[in-house]
Amino acid sequence: MTKINKEGFRKDITPFFNQFVLSIPTKDRQSTPFLVTDGDTITKVNTVDELLEHKNDVEVLQTWPGKVKSDVFYFVVKDLKDHLKKGGK
């Protein structure tokens, strides 16, 4: 199983989901792809709809590009599903 060293990744996902991930229609390609880890496999996923098809415990990395620097965020698919259930954008 692929192990992700989460040190240095941002985990404050609510603003990330609202202002970046969900600011793009769920069927449209993200400006930066999601990197999804499932067992020993790392897969590039381009849309939120594709991402939501994965199991809840699948780990995800995505870069939020900024004007001066970019941040990499870590979450599991369940985090995004829960955010959407709570009425997130």
TAVEN-V605623 format. One record per helix or strand. SS is the DSSP state (A for helix, B for strand). FROM is the first residue (numbers start at 1). TO is the last residue. Records with the same first field share a line. If there is no record, write none. Layout:
SS=FROM-TO / FROM-TO
This chain:
B=10-10 / 34-38 / 41-45 / 59-64 / 71-76
A=13-19 / 21-23 / 48-52 / 77-85
